[in-house]
Amino acid sequence: MTELINQNGSFDIEIIELTNLSPSTKGPINIPEWVKHVRAALEGMLTPHFAPGIVDELFSRLAQKLLDSSEELESELP
């Protein structure tokens, strides 16, 4: 990400760090619930651009991909 920002030339990075997006969450993220929240936020923007059923398939695949790699998705930072 820093490469892209530096290439742009309009910004200077003073500090970059990870933050915990869900400080009240401890342990593994509930992936199906998380995908529901993402879908609620994005579905309205996606449905006008895709045929019926495509958005369902998109979020189904997202959930499966995240579940397949869920051991890497911890809510707590190292």
C-alpha positions as CSV (number, residue, x, y, z in Angstrom):
1,M,0.0,0.0,0.0
2,T,2.8,2.4,0.8
3,E,4.2,1.9,-2.8
4,L,0.9,3.0,-4.3
5,I,0.6,6.0,-2.0
6,N,4.2,7.1,-2.8
7,Q,3.6,6.6,-6.6
8,N,0.7,8.9,-6.4
9,G,2.9,11.7,-5.1
10,S,0.0,13.7,-3.5
11,F,0.4,12.3,0.0
12,D,3.1,11.7,2.6
13,I,2.8,8.8,5.0
14,E,3.6,9.9,8.5
15,I,2.6,6.7,10.3
16,I,0.9,3.5,9.2
17,E,-0.2,0.9,11.6
18,L,-2.8,-1.9,12.0
19,T,-5.9,-1.3,14.1
20,N,-8.4,-3.7,15.6
21,L,-11.6,-3.0,13.7
22,S,-13.6,-4.9,16.4
23,P,-12.0,-4.2,19.7
24,S,-14.9,-5.8,21.6
25,T,-14.5,-9.1,19.7
26,K,-12.2,-11.7,21.1
27,G,-11.3,-14.9,19.4
28,P,-12.3,-16.1,16.0
29,I,-14.5,-13.9,13.8
30,N,-18.0,-15.4,13.0
31,I,-17.5,-15.4,9.3
32,P,-21.1,-16.1,8.2
33,E,-22.2,-13.1,10.3
34,W,-19.4,-10.9,9.0
35,V,-20.3,-11.8,5.4
36,K,-23.9,-10.8,6.2
37,H,-22.8,-7.4,7.3
38,V,-20.6,-6.9,4.3
39,R,-23.5,-8.0,2.0
40,A,-25.8,-5.5,3.7
41,A,-23.4,-2.7,3.0
42,L,-22.5,-3.7,-0.6
43,E,-25.5,-5.5,-2.1
44,G,-27.3,-2.3,-3.2
45,M,-24.3,-1.2,-5.2
46,L,-23.7,-4.6,-6.8
47,T,-27.2,-5.8,-7.8
48,P,-27.8,-3.2,-10.5
49,H,-24.6,-4.4,-12.3
50,F,-25.1,-8.2,-12.2
51,A,-27.6,-10.7,-13.4
52,P,-30.0,-12.2,-10.8
53,G,-28.2,-14.9,-8.7
54,I,-24.7,-13.6,-9.3
55,V,-24.6,-11.5,-6.1
56,D,-25.8,-14.6,-4.1
57,E,-23.0,-16.6,-5.7
58,L,-20.5,-13.9,-5.0
59,F,-21.2,-13.7,-1.2
60,S,-21.5,-17.5,-1.0
61,R,-18.0,-17.8,-2.5
62,L,-16.7,-15.1,-0.2
63,A,-18.0,-16.9,2.8
64,Q,-16.5,-20.2,1.7
65,K,-13.1,-18.6,0.8
66,L,-12.9,-17.0,4.2
67,L,-14.0,-20.2,6.0
68,D,-11.3,-22.1,4.1
69,S,-8.6,-19.7,5.4
70,S,-10.3,-18.9,8.8
71,E,-7.3,-19.9,10.9
72,E,-5.6,-16.8,9.6
73,L,-8.5,-14.5,10.5
74,E,-8.2,-13.7,14.1
75,S,-9.9,-10.7,15.6
76,E,-7.0,-9.9,17.9
77,L,-3.8,-8.3,16.5
78,P,-0.5,-10.0,17.2
